Amino acid sequence: MGPEAAILVPEESLRNRVCGIAARAGLRPRPLSSVGSEELDWNRFAVLVAADDTGESGYSLTNGHFPDNTVVPVVFLTARTLAEVLIERADRTFPSAIVSTFCHCFERAAVQAIARAAGTDTRSTEIMPAGAQCGKSLVVSDSKRKNAYIEELLAGLGGAELRQRVSTAVKAVADEMITNALYNAPTDDSGKPCHASTDRRKRIVLEEARAPRLSYAGSRDSISLTIRDPFGSLRAQTVFKYLGKALVKSPSQIDRKPGGAGLGLFTIFTHVNGLLVHIQPGHFTEVTGTVCKGQAAISSGAEYLSVSERK
Amino acid sequence: MSGNFEFSKENRDGVTVVTLAGLIDEDAMLEEVFKDVLDEVLIDTAAIARINSCGIRTWVNVMTALSAGKRVVFIECSPAMVRQFNMISNFGGRGTVRSFRLPYYCDKCDAEHEFTVQVEGYQQEHPDGRAPAYRCPTCRGPLEFDDLEDRYFGFMEAKGPESGV
């Protein structure tokens, strides 16, 4: 028997659907009519899945009842865009995952997000799209070879056959993944960033043991890219804060100074349908972006986002 | 290594016309491109395919400085540029967009096409916010707008002719 998942979904048909998704994620769903109606021992739950179908934030369901600083991971299923939710939550604790109910692969993304948040799926985020041809990977060690890595990756994905919009998205995602992994991720033994403030025109070469690995695979419908660095210097809350800040058009939207991973993460977010981040502090950070081939452009950003950080 | 970033610059009738192409990234040297320009600058970005995060940061800094003292007009903005105008605050500094390109896709031919429209009068001609209908130059079939209509035209909202961005 798997661990228990608290399911907070008022609308019955959606609740039944979410319970089914939680069960597929290896959990025992326990539907709650409301939070606070009884003294709940939150320690017994592996995850809280909150959703409503009104277009309002599922978090409104938990207001006043569910503490913001809870240690129970929260997966939030929303009928709004992720961008709206990230902006709304900008100054509050973020959930482990957000999945938009109109996401083209909602059920698959929700199963994955719930399993990862609950810890029933501790695999790498190095996921391959359904029906993918075998994936390939390359070691990314030299910043001056960035464009060569991207060309190699595109060739491996049959770049000539891809629509320009898709190949542009793949290039954009790979570009930012490589830059962040080479410049922002590396830390010294004391955890201090090595190259975060280095001019991006200055060459960085990492020895192979410290170099990130970029993996990629494509199927008929989608392409996934994963970058894994051996540092684990990114923080889950930082991911949400970066995205929440960059999604709001304001004078402070982007830092004028060079460096920083925020704008790069935001650029990835705006080119993928799904974004998964898996961090083991001090050990590794993995970022996976999935680009759907058949969909119209993603002007408002990803439809699902999962961020897990485990000691 | 500047990828495939290219530019040309010439002075015509008191206006500096700068034409940019390819990828704007950390190696694009935008500061050099916009040195020694006249008081009016026309920037053609029809062939900009992509701009990365380093490019965005540099672009915003350069455009902010440039447009503080000169009249900056963007023409033929590519879809990659339009998306940035929609997402990034002050992306064009005080400059204005005169014309931009619309992306379309032909399912039958599996081909992408772009068409240029003028900002002036666009919202009056298309008050419903829908993209105009075009036909595929090859098969003459109807083309599908290849972006999200409710987002793509956002940069023009509440702006007059030559959208300030």
Boltz contact constraints between the chains, C-beta under 6 A:
constraints:
  - contact:
      token1: [A, 147]
      token2: [B, 3]
      max_distance: 6.0
  - contact:
      token1: [A, 164]
      token2: [B, 112]
      max_distance: 6.0
  - contact:
      token1: [A, 168]
      token2: [B, 50]
      max_distance: 6.0
  - contact:
      token1: [A, 172]
      token2: [B, 50]
      max_distance: 6.0
  - contact:
      token1: [A, 175]
      token2: [B, 52]
      max_distance: 6.0
  - contact:
      token1: [A, 176]
      token2: [B, 53]
      max_distance: 6.0
  - contact:
      token1: [A, 200]
      token2: [B, 26]
      max_distance: 6.0
  - contact:
      token1: [A, 200]
      token2: [B, 54]
      max_distance: 6.0
  - contact:
      token1: [A, 201]
      token2: [B, 26]
      max_distance: 6.0
  - contact:
      token1: [A, 249]
      token2: [B, 89]
      max_distance: 6.0
  - contact:
      token1: [A, 250]
      token2: [B, 89]
      max_distance: 6.0
  - contact:
      token1: [A, 253]
      token2: [B, 89]
      max_distance: 6.0
  - contact:
      token1: [A, 256]
      token2: [B, 61]
      max_distance: 6.0
  - contact:
      token1: [A, 263]
      token2: [B, 53]
      max_distance: 6.0
  - contact:
      token1: [A, 264]
      token2: [B, 53]
      max_distance: 6.0
  - contact:
      token1: [A, 267]
      token2: [B, 53]
      max_distance: 6.0
  - contact:
      token1: [A, 297]
      token2: [B, 147]
      max_distance: 6.0
  - contact:
      token1: [A, 299]
      token2: [B, 148]
      max_distance: 6.0
  - contact:
      token1: [A, 299]
      token2: [B, 151]
      max_distance: 6.0
